[in-house]
Amino acid sequence: MDVDVLLADYAQVHAGKLFVSGAGINLLTPSVPGPPYVVHFALALTVTIPWQATNQRHTLRVSLVDTDGEQVQLTEPAADTPPEERGKITAQFNAGRSPIMQPGEESVLPIALPFLGLALPHPGSYRLLIELNDMEPEGKTFRVLDPEAPHGFARR
């Protein structure tokens, strides 16, 4: 299985297609001077599922860490969430085989995760970690600019 990751201004899935606008970004400007530093972006993913991995349950996890390795909460956890899962986005899916698929053909699952009003503790670098099943996590790094620094550059 394979995951492709893009950060964008906007992403949406419609009719099995991923629509992305303003993709390939890695610098985010907070909407208001912080703290917290509130940013808006979308995570656009395509998961490629090989023939032999269809009709099975899979788990996708998205987490966020800062440069110190501290986890940043992406969600408010439910009361029964285990401590190691708190603040992460976890989704389970099962990609079936379409009746028109040819033997050995892959499926592509598009996913759009909007982060509208994500409050971050400080300007600087962050890394989104996308983990599929128990595979090595894919990562996407972005930097939050300090709106009070000259030219918006982060001080960290």
ChimeraX commands (.cxc) that place a marker at each C-alpha (Angstrom):
marker #1 position 0.00,0.00,0.00 radius 0.5
marker #1 position 1.11,3.52,-0.72 radius 0.5
marker #1 position 0.07,6.99,0.47 radius 0.5
marker #1 position 0.64,10.24,-1.43 radius 0.5
marker #1 position 0.39,13.40,0.67 radius 0.5
marker #1 position -0.18,17.05,-0.25 radius 0.5
marker #1 position -0.83,20.14,1.85 radius 0.5
marker #1 position -3.21,22.56,0.19 radius 0.5
marker #1 position -5.38,25.57,0.77 radius 0.5
marker #1 position -8.45,23.46,-0.01 radius 0.5
marker #1 position -9.28,19.81,-0.77 radius 0.5
marker #1 position -12.52,17.95,-1.32 radius 0.5
marker #1 position -13.56,14.48,-2.47 radius 0.5
marker #1 position -16.52,14.32,-4.83 radius 0.5
marker #1 position -17.67,11.41,-6.97 radius 0.5
marker #1 position -14.53,9.45,-6.13 radius 0.5
marker #1 position -12.19,12.22,-7.26 radius 0.5
marker #1 position -9.89,14.44,-5.22 radius 0.5
marker #1 position -10.26,18.15,-5.97 radius 0.5
marker #1 position -7.36,20.24,-4.68 radius 0.5
marker #1 position -6.69,23.99,-4.82 radius 0.5
marker #1 position -3.50,25.76,-3.81 radius 0.5
marker #1 position -1.54,22.51,-3.36 radius 0.5
marker #1 position 2.12,21.99,-2.58 radius 0.5
marker #1 position 2.33,24.50,0.25 radius 0.5
marker #1 position 4.66,24.32,3.24 radius 0.5
marker #1 position 4.37,27.81,4.76 radius 0.5
marker #1 position 1.27,28.81,6.70 radius 0.5
marker #1 position 0.38,32.26,7.97 radius 0.5
marker #1 position -1.81,32.40,11.07 radius 0.5
marker #1 position -5.17,34.11,10.60 radius 0.5
marker #1 position -4.63,36.21,13.75 radius 0.5
marker #1 position -1.56,36.99,15.86 radius 0.5
marker #1 position -1.28,34.32,18.53 radius 0.5
marker #1 position -0.94,32.48,20.70 radius 0.5
marker #1 position -2.62,30.26,19.85 radius 0.5
marker #1 position -1.57,30.50,16.22 radius 0.5
marker #1 position -4.66,29.58,14.19 radius 0.5
marker #1 position -4.07,28.17,10.71 radius 0.5
marker #1 position -6.29,26.87,7.93 radius 0.5
marker #1 position -5.22,24.20,5.43 radius 0.5
marker #1 position -6.24,20.86,3.99 radius 0.5
marker #1 position -4.49,17.53,3.88 radius 0.5
marker #1 position -5.05,15.77,0.55 radius 0.5
marker #1 position -4.25,12.05,0.44 radius 0.5
marker #1 position -4.48,9.27,-2.09 radius 0.5
marker #1 position -4.15,5.75,-0.76 radius 0.5
marker #1 position -3.22,3.13,-3.36 radius 0.5
marker #1 position -4.56,-0.28,-2.39 radius 0.5
marker #1 position -3.13,-3.34,-4.18 radius 0.5
marker #1 position -5.48,-6.08,-5.39 radius 0.5
marker #1 position -4.47,-8.44,-2.59 radius 0.5
marker #1 position -5.22,-5.78,0.09 radius 0.5
marker #1 position -8.81,-5.12,-1.02 radius 0.5
marker #1 position -11.73,-6.48,1.02 radius 0.5
marker #1 position -9.71,-6.10,4.22 radius 0.5
marker #1 position -9.85,-3.66,7.12 radius 0.5
marker #1 position -7.14,-1.01,7.14 radius 0.5
marker #1 position -6.30,1.73,9.65 radius 0.5
marker #1 position -5.16,5.24,8.78 radius 0.5
marker #1 position -3.79,7.54,11.51 radius 0.5
marker #1 position -2.87,11.19,11.21 radius 0.5
marker #1 position -0.90,12.91,13.95 radius 0.5
marker #1 position 1.00,16.16,14.32 radius 0.5
marker #1 position 4.27,16.83,16.16 radius 0.5
marker #1 position 6.34,19.96,16.61 radius 0.5
marker #1 position 10.12,20.26,16.27 radius 0.5
marker #1 position 10.57,19.09,19.87 radius 0.5
marker #1 position 8.64,15.89,19.10 radius 0.5
marker #1 position 5.68,17.03,21.22 radius 0.5
marker #1 position 2.34,15.84,19.91 radius 0.5
marker #1 position -0.16,18.55,19.02 radius 0.5
marker #1 position -3.82,17.62,19.34 radius 0.5
marker #1 position -5.71,17.56,16.06 radius 0.5
marker #1 position -9.01,16.60,17.70 radius 0.5
marker #1 position -10.71,16.61,21.06 radius 0.5
marker #1 position -10.46,12.98,22.22 radius 0.5
marker #1 position -13.47,11.00,23.36 radius 0.5
marker #1 position -13.43,10.00,27.02 radius 0.5
marker #1 position -12.65,6.35,26.25 radius 0.5
marker #1 position -9.72,7.10,23.91 radius 0.5
marker #1 position -6.46,5.43,24.99 radius 0.5
marker #1 position -3.76,7.96,25.96 radius 0.5
marker #1 position -1.48,7.04,23.02 radius 0.5
marker #1 position -4.31,7.80,20.56 radius 0.5
marker #1 position -5.44,11.14,22.01 radius 0.5
marker #1 position -5.35,14.03,19.59 radius 0.5
marker #1 position -4.81,11.81,16.55 radius 0.5
marker #1 position -7.25,11.27,13.73 radius 0.5
marker #1 position -7.89,7.55,13.26 radius 0.5
marker #1 position -10.04,6.05,10.52 radius 0.5
marker #1 position -10.69,2.49,9.49 radius 0.5
marker #1 position -11.68,1.59,5.96 radius 0.5
marker #1 position -12.28,-1.43,3.75 radius 0.5
marker #1 position -11.76,-0.93,0.03 radius 0.5
marker #1 position -13.80,-3.44,-1.89 radius 0.5
marker #1 position -13.15,-4.71,-5.39 radius 0.5
marker #1 position -15.22,-3.03,-8.02 radius 0.5
marker #1 position -16.94,-5.45,-10.42 radius 0.5
marker #1 position -15.12,-3.77,-13.31 radius 0.5
marker #1 position -11.63,-4.21,-11.79 radius 0.5
marker #1 position -9.20,-6.43,-13.65 radius 0.5
marker #1 position -7.29,-9.06,-11.62 radius 0.5
marker #1 position -4.16,-7.46,-10.12 radius 0.5
marker #1 position -5.47,-3.91,-10.57 radius 0.5
marker #1 position -5.01,-1.36,-7.76 radius 0.5
marker #1 position -7.70,0.78,-6.16 radius 0.5
marker #1 position -7.17,4.44,-5.32 radius 0.5
marker #1 position -8.91,5.95,-2.30 radius 0.5
marker #1 position -8.93,9.78,-2.25 radius 0.5
marker #1 position -9.16,11.47,1.17 radius 0.5
marker #1 position -9.50,15.16,2.05 radius 0.5
marker #1 position -9.04,16.34,5.64 radius 0.5
marker #1 position -9.74,20.05,6.16 radius 0.5
marker #1 position -8.10,21.71,9.15 radius 0.5
marker #1 position -10.06,24.91,9.58 radius 0.5
marker #1 position -9.05,26.87,12.63 radius 0.5
marker #1 position -6.34,24.52,13.91 radius 0.5
marker #1 position -4.81,26.19,16.98 radius 0.5
marker #1 position -1.06,25.66,17.25 radius 0.5
marker #1 position 1.00,26.58,20.32 radius 0.5
marker #1 position 3.83,28.44,18.60 radius 0.5
marker #1 position 5.23,29.50,15.23 radius 0.5
marker #1 position 7.84,27.21,13.70 radius 0.5
marker #1 position 8.02,23.79,12.09 radius 0.5
marker #1 position 5.52,20.96,12.46 radius 0.5
marker #1 position 5.35,17.50,10.93 radius 0.5
marker #1 position 2.17,15.69,9.95 radius 0.5
marker #1 position 2.62,11.94,10.26 radius 0.5
marker #1 position 0.39,9.70,8.17 radius 0.5
marker #1 position 0.48,6.06,9.24 radius 0.5
marker #1 position -1.22,3.33,7.24 radius 0.5
marker #1 position -1.68,0.07,9.12 radius 0.5
marker #1 position 1.69,-0.68,10.70 radius 0.5
marker #1 position 3.81,0.76,7.90 radius 0.5
marker #1 position 6.50,3.38,8.47 radius 0.5
marker #1 position 4.70,6.75,8.71 radius 0.5
marker #1 position 4.80,9.15,5.77 radius 0.5
marker #1 position 5.57,12.69,6.83 radius 0.5
marker #1 position 4.84,16.16,5.56 radius 0.5
marker #1 position 6.56,19.14,7.16 radius 0.5
marker #1 position 5.22,22.67,7.21 radius 0.5
marker #1 position 6.17,25.87,8.96 radius 0.5
marker #1 position 3.91,28.37,10.69 radius 0.5
marker #1 position 5.18,31.90,10.18 radius 0.5
marker #1 position 5.36,34.32,13.08 radius 0.5
marker #1 position 3.08,37.22,12.09 radius 0.5
marker #1 position 4.97,39.56,14.43 radius 0.5
marker #1 position 8.44,38.79,13.04 radius 0.5
marker #1 position 9.85,40.88,10.15 radius 0.5
marker #1 position 8.58,39.49,6.83 radius 0.5
marker #1 position 6.58,36.86,8.73 radius 0.5
marker #1 position 9.56,34.58,9.38 radius 0.5
marker #1 position 9.39,32.33,12.41 radius 0.5
marker #1 position 11.75,33.02,15.30 radius 0.5
marker #1 position 12.23,29.37,16.28 radius 0.5
marker link #1:1,2 radius 0.2
marker link #1:2,3 radius 0.2
marker link #1:3,4 radius 0.2
marker link #1:4,5 radius 0.2
marker link #1:5,6 radius 0.2
marker link #1:6,7 radius 0.2
marker link #1:7,8 radius 0.2
marker link #1:8,9 radius 0.2
marker link #1:9,10 radius 0.2
marker link #1:10,11 radius 0.2
marker link #1:11,12 radius 0.2
marker link #1:12,13 radius 0.2
marker link #1:13,14 radius 0.2
marker link #1:14,15 radius 0.2
marker link #1:15,16 radius 0.2
marker link #1:16,17 radius 0.2
marker link #1:17,18 radius 0.2
marker link #1:18,19 radius 0.2
marker link #1:19,20 radius 0.2
marker link #1:20,21 radius 0.2
marker link #1:21,22 radius 0.2
marker link #1:22,23 radius 0.2
marker link #1:23,24 radius 0.2
marker link #1:24,25 radius 0.2
marker link #1:25,26 radius 0.2
marker link #1:26,27 radius 0.2
marker link #1:27,28 radius 0.2
marker link #1:28,29 radius 0.2
marker link #1:29,30 radius 0.2
marker link #1:30,31 radius 0.2
marker link #1:31,32 radius 0.2
marker link #1:32,33 radius 0.2
marker link #1:33,34 radius 0.2
marker link #1:34,35 radius 0.2
marker link #1:35,36 radius 0.2
marker link #1:36,37 radius 0.2
marker link #1:37,38 radius 0.2
marker link #1:38,39 radius 0.2
marker link #1:39,40 radius 0.2
marker link #1:40,41 radius 0.2
marker link #1:41,42 radius 0.2
marker link #1:42,43 radius 0.2
marker link #1:43,44 radius 0.2
marker link #1:44,45 radius 0.2
marker link #1:45,46 radius 0.2
marker link #1:46,47 radius 0.2
marker link #1:47,48 radius 0.2
marker link #1:48,49 radius 0.2
marker link #1:49,50 radius 0.2
marker link #1:50,51 radius 0.2
marker link #1:51,52 radius 0.2
marker link #1:52,53 radius 0.2
marker link #1:53,54 radius 0.2
marker link #1:54,55 radius 0.2
marker link #1:55,56 radius 0.2
marker link #1:56,57 radius 0.2
marker link #1:57,58 radius 0.2
marker link #1:58,59 radius 0.2
marker link #1:59,60 radius 0.2
marker link #1:60,61 radius 0.2
marker link #1:61,62 radius 0.2
marker link #1:62,63 radius 0.2
marker link #1:63,64 radius 0.2
marker link #1:64,65 radius 0.2
marker link #1:65,66 radius 0.2
marker link #1:66,67 radius 0.2
marker link #1:67,68 radius 0.2
marker link #1:68,69 radius 0.2
marker link #1:69,70 radius 0.2
marker link #1:70,71 radius 0.2
marker link #1:71,72 radius 0.2
marker link #1:72,73 radius 0.2
marker link #1:73,74 radius 0.2
marker link #1:74,75 radius 0.2
marker link #1:75,76 radius 0.2
marker link #1:76,77 radius 0.2
marker link #1:77,78 radius 0.2
marker link #1:78,79 radius 0.2
marker link #1:79,80 radius 0.2
marker link #1:80,81 radius 0.2
marker link #1:81,82 radius 0.2
marker link #1:82,83 radius 0.2
marker link #1:83,84 radius 0.2
marker link #1:84,85 radius 0.2
marker link #1:85,86 radius 0.2
marker link #1:86,87 radius 0.2
marker link #1:87,88 radius 0.2
marker link #1:88,89 radius 0.2
marker link #1:89,90 radius 0.2
marker link #1:90,91 radius 0.2
marker link #1:91,92 radius 0.2
marker link #1:92,93 radius 0.2
marker link #1:93,94 radius 0.2
marker link #1:94,95 radius 0.2
marker link #1:95,96 radius 0.2
marker link #1:96,97 radius 0.2
marker link #1:97,98 radius 0.2
marker link #1:98,99 radius 0.2
marker link #1:99,100 radius 0.2
marker link #1:100,101 radius 0.2
marker link #1:101,102 radius 0.2
marker link #1:102,103 radius 0.2
marker link #1:103,104 radius 0.2
marker link #1:104,105 radius 0.2
marker link #1:105,106 radius 0.2
marker link #1:106,107 radius 0.2
marker link #1:107,108 radius 0.2
marker link #1:108,109 radius 0.2
marker link #1:109,110 radius 0.2
marker link #1:110,111 radius 0.2
marker link #1:111,112 radius 0.2
marker link #1:112,113 radius 0.2
marker link #1:113,114 radius 0.2
marker link #1:114,115 radius 0.2
marker link #1:115,116 radius 0.2
marker link #1:116,117 radius 0.2
marker link #1:117,118 radius 0.2
marker link #1:118,119 radius 0.2
marker link #1:119,120 radius 0.2
marker link #1:120,121 radius 0.2
marker link #1:121,122 radius 0.2
marker link #1:122,123 radius 0.2
marker link #1:123,124 radius 0.2
marker link #1:124,125 radius 0.2
marker link #1:125,126 radius 0.2
marker link #1:126,127 radius 0.2
marker link #1:127,128 radius 0.2
marker link #1:128,129 radius 0.2
marker link #1:129,130 radius 0.2
marker link #1:130,131 radius 0.2
marker link #1:131,132 radius 0.2
marker link #1:132,133 radius 0.2
marker link #1:133,134 radius 0.2
marker link #1:134,135 radius 0.2
marker link #1:135,136 radius 0.2
marker link #1:136,137 radius 0.2
marker link #1:137,138 radius 0.2
marker link #1:138,139 radius 0.2
marker link #1:139,140 radius 0.2
marker link #1:140,141 radius 0.2
marker link #1:141,142 radius 0.2
marker link #1:142,143 radius 0.2
marker link #1:143,144 radius 0.2
marker link #1:144,145 radius 0.2
marker link #1:145,146 radius 0.2
marker link #1:146,147 radius 0.2
marker link #1:147,148 radius 0.2
marker link #1:148,149 radius 0.2
marker link #1:149,150 radius 0.2
marker link #1:150,151 radius 0.2
marker link #1:151,152 radius 0.2
marker link #1:152,153 radius 0.2
marker link #1:153,154 radius 0.2
marker link #1:154,155 radius 0.2
marker link #1:155,156 radius 0.2
view
